[in-house]
Structure formats: structure tokens, C-alpha cells
Amino acid sequence: PPAGRMRPADATERAALHERFAALCAVRSVSGEERRIADLVTAELRDLGLTVTEDDSAVESGAGAGNLLTRIPAAAPDAPWVLLCAHLDTVPHDGDVVPVHEDGAWTSDGSTILGADNKATVAVLLQAARRLVREPGPVGVELLLTTCEEVALAGSQAFDPSVLRSRVGYVYDHATPVGEVVVASPTYFRIEATFLGAAAHAGIRPEAGRSAIRAAARAIATIPHGRLDPETTANVGHVRGGPEGATNVVPDRCTFVAEARSLDPERAERVVAEIVDLVHDAANDPDDPVDVDVHVARLFAGYRQRPDDPAVAIAAGALRARGFTPSFVATGGGSDANALMQRGGPPVVNLAGGTERNHELGERVSDTALEAMLDVTYALLEVAADRLPAGP
């Protein structure tokens, strides 16, 4: 191709992509345990002659490593920059991931997740980096690899986007068919309620006790749950209370953690307010009162984008260039795009990566989807070069 233009991946690149993906999946990188994969990725990028910086976000985010950032210059010195982002961590799982390739797709051996969320994207971006070092592209690329994304975007929430040069950015972190472009993502709140009762022997003096677990159960039974409307959901995800394994103690402490999220930020706030009120009502039951402490945190803000926004239009153009029909969708999930834009970064678009059943034992990504996202990456850079003004 002409200097600075991008050709589709050849057979050698596709084979290397699959090999790299399988190797990444086999590396355990549960949120908070990213040190090993961060070191492996850093070593690979430095072997290409790139400078990799690791920020000091690990303490703040709870990750096992900081966020990684490297830059790959374009063929022309005055070319614009584009951010490509993926996260290194996975949701928790027991045992080691054993990638299995059969029937034109990657899965695990069935005992764990695969980790294609988000290692399919990590593999794609590392493969693209290898090409771009050898054959500089039409735009400069900032490659950001974040940590603890699966823990309410903790890594990217701790990243300082003011260091970025990019005008637009892309994450591939939506587990749906290639072609979907996320243009709306929710505002997300976390609610933690701790009920404080009075302990007593459950068989001898139960009348002297005040059960924190019963109070928490009253609250959980009344607060909104599931899909509340087309744009809003709520969920109780974790409960803990009482001495472990004991049945002979009226429990004096119980905590549950819940969430509320909505594409309408005001609706999310109203649901949170309703949950807090119902928690206090449950604690103040006149027949069995307990104390309660409630903590609410907005962990990330939602966003809406239009199909004609420049960053979205570039993504749509890249998808069309590779034979996909763009579909603009809203999601109930968050991604690093939420955190980066909330903290003042450039417009960031979340693209479907073609993975399936993320966070499940049946997680899967087809050969076609994996290879398509590498070609979409190359197309993104070419379309961005055509549509973005020159200069940093």
C-alpha cells in the first residue's frame, strides 16, 4: 500500500494473533492480580523498541500493577494521534484458564472463563503494534492498557488522561457481534448498607438480641430489583453477616452491597434515593429496630454520543470499510470509555469486539471475529487519518 496506509492482515499476522491470544488467556490476571500479565506485555512492547510507562495507580485502584501507556509514532511527524485501549484484568475465576480451539472458535476447557473479555482486544492491539513499529501508520497510536476495569473501572478511574495526545479513542469491550457501536452507557451507583443490631444467644436469650440479618432481609425484599424500565436496573450483589458457620448467635451485623444504574442519570439518582429510604425503613421497623449505616458512591458517569459525532463516525467508517454495517446501540454496562471521558479525556467510543458470553464458563470468540477486529483496527487508523486534522 502507499506509505502510511493500512492493508488488511495477512495469513502470517492472523496466525500470530491466534497464538498471542491463546498465550494471553493462559496468564491469570484476575482484577488485583495483573502484575504478571503487565510484565509480559511490557516486555513484548519494549522488545519492539517502544517506551512503556506504568503509572502509580495500583495503590489507588487496588490493582496488581499500574496502567500501561506506550506511543507508536505515525509515518508523518504532524499526523494526529488516536487512542486504543484495552483492559488487562478478568473477572474472578478458580483454577487456570486452558484455551481450547475447535470448530473455528476459542473457548476454555469449560472449567473457567476464557478471558476474551478483554484479552481478545489486548491480543489485537499487540499484534497491531508489531505491524505499526515495522510499517508506521497514517496516525500516531497511543496504546493504553488498564487494570481493574472489572472492579467499577478502578484502573482507568485512577488514570490521568491529561497525558494523552489523542483526539479520539476506542475500546473494544462490548461482548456482542462486530459492527455494534455503543453510543449510550449508564451512570452507575454503588450502595453499601451495614445493619447493626445486638448479639445474644439464639437458644437461651433470643429476646435480648436484635437481628441485623433480619433487618437486611427486610430491606432486600423491598428495594427495587432487576430491570426497572428500559434504561434502568438495580441489583443486590453481595450479602455478608453473622459469625461464620454459627447458628446459635443472633447476628449483630450484616452488610449488603447493591447497585443502581441508568442511562438517565436523574433516574439513577431517584432509584438510589428510593433504596436508601427503604433501607432506613427496614432498619426502623418498630418490632425489631436496628441501627444502619449507608454509603453511596457514584462510581462512573454515563454518556450519550450521536452517530455523527466525529469519533463515532470514524468507527462507523472503519466498520463499513471492512464489510460490516454499523449498528448504534445503548448498553447497561460500563467500560473504560466512561472513566476516561469522565476524567476529561478525549471522546472515546466503545466497539463490540465479537466476543460472546463474557464472564461465563461458556465464553467464546470465533476466529472470524478475532481476525475482523484486527482489520477493523487498521481501518480505524486509516479513516481517522482521513477525517482528523493534522497535528497533535
C-alpha positions in Angstrom: 0.0 0.0 0.0 1.1 3.7 -0.3 3.2 5.0 2.6 1.2 5.4 5.7 -1.8 3.5 4.5 -3.1 0.3 6.1 -3.5 -3.1 4.4 -5.6 -5.9 5.9 -3.8 -8.5 8.0 -2.1 -11.3 6.0 -2.1 -15.0 6.9 1.1 -14.7 9.0 -0.4 -11.9 11.1 -3.6 -13.8 11.6 -1.7 -16.9 12.8 0.4 -14.8 15.2 -2.8 -13.1 16.5 -4.3 -16.5 17.5 -1.0 -17.6 19.1 -0.8 -14.4 21.1 -4.4 -14.6 22.2 -4.1 -18.1 23.5 -0.9 -17.2 25.4 -2.6 -14.2 27.0 -5.7 -16.2 28.0 -3.5 -18.7 29.8 -2.0 -16.0 32.0 -4.0 -15.5 35.2 -4.9 -11.8 35.5 -7.9 -11.6 37.8 -8.6 -8.0 38.9 -5.9 -7.2 41.5 -3.5 -9.8 40.1 -2.3 -8.0 37.0 1.4 -7.9 37.8 2.4 -11.0 35.7 0.4 -10.0 32.6 1.5 -6.4 32.9 5.2 -7.5 33.0 4.7 -9.8 30.0 3.0 -7.1 27.9 5.6 -4.5 28.9 8.4 -6.9 27.9 6.8 -7.5 24.5 6.4 -3.8 23.7 9.9 -3.0 24.9 11.3 -5.7 22.7 9.7 -3.8 19.8 11.7 -0.8 20.8 8.8 1.1 22.4 8.9 3.1 25.6 6.3 1.8 28.1 5.3 3.9 31.2 3.4 2.4 34.1 1.5 4.9 36.3 1.3 4.8 40.0 -2.4 4.0 40.2 -2.0 0.5 41.7 -2.4 1.6 45.3 -5.5 3.8 44.5 -7.2 1.2 42.2 -6.3 -1.9 44.2 -4.7 -3.4 41.1 -1.6 -5.6 41.0 0.0 -3.2 38.6 -0.4 0.3 37.2 -1.9 1.3 33.9 0.5 0.9 30.9 0.9 3.5 28.2 3.1 3.5 25.1 3.2 5.5 21.9 3.8 4.4 18.3 4.6 7.4 16.0 3.0 7.8 12.6 4.7 7.8 9.3 4.4 11.6 9.2 5.6 13.8 12.1 2.5 16.0 12.0 -0.1 13.2 12.0 -2.9 13.2 14.6 -2.9 10.7 17.4 -5.6 8.0 18.2 -6.0 6.2 21.5 -6.6 2.4 21.5 -7.4 1.0 24.9 -8.0 -2.5 26.4 -8.0 -3.8 30.0 -5.7 -6.5 31.3 -7.8 -7.9 34.1 -10.6 -10.5 34.1 -13.4 -11.3 36.5 -12.6 -13.8 39.3 -12.3 -17.5 38.5 -10.9 -20.6 40.1 -8.0 -22.5 38.5 -6.1 -21.8 35.4 -7.5 -21.0 32.0 -6.9 -23.6 29.4 -7.7 -22.2 25.9 -9.3 -24.6 23.5 -9.5 -24.1 19.8 -12.1 -26.1 17.9 -14.8 -25.6 15.3 -13.4 -22.2 14.3 -13.6 -20.6 17.7 -11.7 -20.2 21.0 -13.3 -21.4 24.3 -11.9 -22.5 27.6 -11.9 -26.2 28.6 -15.2 -25.4 30.4 -13.8 -25.2 33.9 -13.1 -21.4 33.8 -13.9 -18.3 31.8 -11.8 -17.8 28.7 -10.8 -14.3 29.4 -11.6 -13.0 25.9 -13.0 -10.1 27.8 -10.7 -8.2 27.3 -7.7 -10.3 26.1 -9.1 -10.6 22.6 -8.6 -6.8 22.4 -5.2 -6.9 24.1 -4.1 -9.5 21.5 -5.4 -7.4 18.6 -3.6 -4.3 19.9 -0.3 -6.0 20.5 -0.5 -7.5 17.0 -1.3 -4.1 15.5 1.6 -2.6 17.5 4.0 -5.1 15.9 2.9 -4.0 12.4 3.0 -0.3 13.2 6.5 -0.4 14.5 7.6 -2.1 11.3 5.3 -0.2 9.0 4.4 3.2 10.6 0.8 4.1 10.0 -1.1 7.2 9.0 -1.8 8.3 12.6 0.2 8.1 15.8 -1.2 5.5 18.2 -1.3 5.8 22.0 -1.8 2.3 23.4 -3.4 2.3 26.9 -3.7 -1.0 28.8 -5.7 -0.6 32.0 -6.1 -2.6 35.2 -9.1 -3.4 37.5 -11.6 -2.5 34.8 -13.9 -5.3 36.1 -13.9 -3.5 39.5 -16.0 -0.5 38.6 -13.3 0.8 36.2 -10.9 1.3 39.1 -7.8 1.4 36.9 -9.0 3.9 34.3 -10.6 5.9 37.1 -7.1 6.4 38.5 -5.5 7.2 35.2 -4.6 10.8 34.3 -5.9 11.4 30.8 -4.2 14.8 30.6 -1.1 13.0 29.4 -2.8 11.8 26.3 -2.2 13.4 22.9 -5.1 11.7 21.1 -8.1 13.5 19.6 -10.3 10.4 19.8 -10.1 7.0 21.4 -11.5 3.4 21.1 -12.1 0.5 23.4 -13.4 -2.9 22.1 -15.2 -4.0 25.2 -18.8 -5.0 24.3 -19.5 -8.7 24.1 -21.7 -8.6 21.0 -21.2 -9.1 17.3 -18.7 -7.0 15.4 -20.5 -4.0 14.0 -22.2 -2.7 17.1 -21.1 0.7 18.3 -22.1 1.7 21.8 -23.5 5.3 21.9 -25.0 5.3 25.3 -23.8 3.9 28.6 -25.2 4.3 32.1 -24.4 6.2 35.3 -23.6 3.7 38.0 -24.1 3.9 41.7 -22.9 1.5 44.4 -24.8 1.3 47.7 -23.4 -0.4 50.8 -25.7 -0.8 53.8 -24.5 -2.1 57.2 -27.1 -3.0 59.8 -26.0 -3.0 63.4 -28.2 -4.9 65.9 -27.5 -6.7 69.2 -25.9 -10.1 69.7 -27.5 -12.7 72.0 -27.5 -16.5 72.5 -30.1 -17.7 69.9 -31.3 -20.6 72.1 -31.2 -19.1 75.6 -31.8 -15.3 75.3 -33.1 -14.6 71.8 -35.3 -11.9 73.2 -32.3 -9.8 74.1 -31.0 -9.9 70.5 -31.8 -7.7 67.5 -31.0 -9.5 64.3 -29.1 -7.4 61.7 -29.6 -10.2 59.1 -33.4 -10.0 59.5 -33.3 -6.2 59.0 -31.1 -6.6 55.9 -33.6 -9.2 54.6 -36.5 -6.8 55.1 -34.6 -4.2 53.1 -33.6 -6.6 50.3 -37.2 -7.8 50.0 -38.5 -4.3 49.4 -35.9 -2.4 47.4 -36.1 -2.3 43.5 -34.6 -5.2 41.7 -33.9 -6.2 38.2 -34.9 -4.2 35.1 -37.0 -1.3 36.3 -37.5 0.3 32.9 -35.8 0.0 29.5 -33.0 2.2 30.7 -32.7 1.4 34.4 -31.6 -1.6 36.5 -30.9 -2.4 40.2 -29.3 -5.4 41.9 -28.2 -6.7 45.3 -25.0 -8.5 44.6 -23.4 -9.5 47.9 -24.6 -10.1 51.5 -22.5 -11.0 54.5 -23.4 -11.2 58.2 -23.2 -13.1 61.4 -20.3 -15.3 62.8 -19.3 -17.7 60.0 -20.9 -21.1 60.4 -22.7 -20.1 63.7 -26.4 -20.6 64.2 -26.6 -20.1 67.9 -25.9 -16.3 67.8 -28.4 -13.6 67.0 -26.3 -11.7 64.4 -25.5 -8.1 65.3 -24.0 -7.1 62.0 -25.0 -7.6 58.4 -23.9 -5.8 55.2 -25.2 -5.9 51.7 -23.9 -4.3 48.6 -26.2 -3.1 45.8 -26.1 -1.1 42.6 -28.3 1.1 40.5 -27.6 2.2 37.0 -29.5 4.1 34.3 -28.9 5.7 31.0 -30.8 8.6 32.6 -28.6 10.0 35.3 -31.5 11.6 37.2 -33.4 8.4 37.1 -30.4 6.6 38.6 -30.3 9.2 41.4 -34.0 8.7 42.1 -33.6 4.9 42.4 -30.7 5.3 44.8 -32.7 7.7 46.9 -35.6 5.2 47.0 -33.2 2.4 48.0 -31.7 4.5 50.8 -35.2 5.3 52.1 -36.3 1.7 52.1 -33.1 0.6 53.9 -33.8 3.1 56.7 -37.5 1.9 56.8 -36.3 -1.7 57.2 -33.9 -0.7 60.0 -36.6 1.3 61.8 -39.1 -1.5 62.0 -40.9 -0.8 65.3 -40.9 -4.5 66.2 -37.3 -5.2 65.6 -35.3 -1.9 65.2 -31.5 -1.8 64.4 -29.1 0.9 63.5 -27.9 1.2 59.9 -25.0 3.0 58.1 -25.5 3.6 54.4 -22.7 4.6 52.0 -23.5 5.7 48.4 -20.9 6.3 45.7 -21.2 7.2 42.0 -18.5 5.0 40.5 -18.8 6.3 37.0 -20.9 8.7 34.9 -22.9 7.7 31.9 -22.6 9.3 28.4 -24.5 9.6 25.2 -23.0 10.0 21.7 -24.5 10.7 18.3 -23.8 8.7 15.2 -22.5 11.9 13.5 -20.0 12.7 16.3 -16.5 12.6 14.8 -15.2 9.7 16.9 -18.4 7.6 16.2 -18.4 8.5 12.5 -14.7 7.3 12.2 -15.7 4.0 13.8 -18.7 3.6 11.5 -16.5 4.3 8.5 -13.9 1.7 9.6 -16.6 -0.9 10.0 -18.1 -0.2 6.6 -14.6 -0.4 5.1 -14.3 -3.9 6.4 -17.7 -5.0 5.3 -19.8 -4.5 8.4 -22.9 -2.5 8.8 -22.7 -0.3 11.8 -25.4 -0.6 14.4 -25.7 2.1 17.1 -26.7 0.7 20.5 -27.2 1.6 24.1 -25.8 -0.7 26.8 -26.4 -1.3 30.5 -22.7 -1.9 31.1 -19.7 0.4 31.6 -16.3 0.4 30.1 -13.1 2.4 30.3 -14.7 4.8 27.9 -16.9 6.1 30.8 -14.0 6.7 33.1 -11.7 8.3 30.5 -14.3 10.8 29.4 -15.5 11.5 32.9 -11.9 12.4 33.8 -11.5 14.8 30.9 -10.1 12.6 28.2 -10.9 12.7 24.5 -14.1 11.3 23.1 -13.9 7.5 23.5 -16.1 5.0 21.6 -16.8 1.5 22.8 -17.0 -1.0 20.0 -18.3 -4.6 20.0 -15.4 -7.0 19.9 -17.3 -10.0 18.7 -16.8 -12.0 22.0 -19.7 -14.0 23.4 -21.0 -14.9 26.8 -18.4 -12.9 28.7 -18.0 -13.6 32.5 -19.4 -17.1 31.9 -17.8 -20.6 31.6 -19.1 -20.7 28.0 -17.2 -17.6 27.0 -16.3 -17.8 23.3 -14.8 -15.8 20.5 -14.8 -17.0 16.9 -11.8 -16.9 14.6 -13.8 -14.6 12.3 -14.5 -12.1 15.0 -10.9 -12.1 16.4 -9.4 -11.5 12.9 -12.1 -9.0 12.0 -11.2 -6.7 14.9 -7.6 -6.7 13.8 -8.6 -5.5 10.4 -11.1 -3.0 11.9 -8.2 -1.6 13.9 -6.2 -1.0 10.8 -9.2 0.6 9.1 -9.9 2.8 12.2 -6.4 4.3 11.8 -6.8 4.9 8.1 -10.3 6.5 8.4 -9.0 8.6 11.3 -6.2 9.9 9.2 -8.6 11.0 6.5 -11.0 12.7 9.0 -8.9 14.2 11.7 -6.9 17.5 11.3 -3.1 17.2 11.3 -1.1 17.9 14.4 -1.3 16.8 18.0 
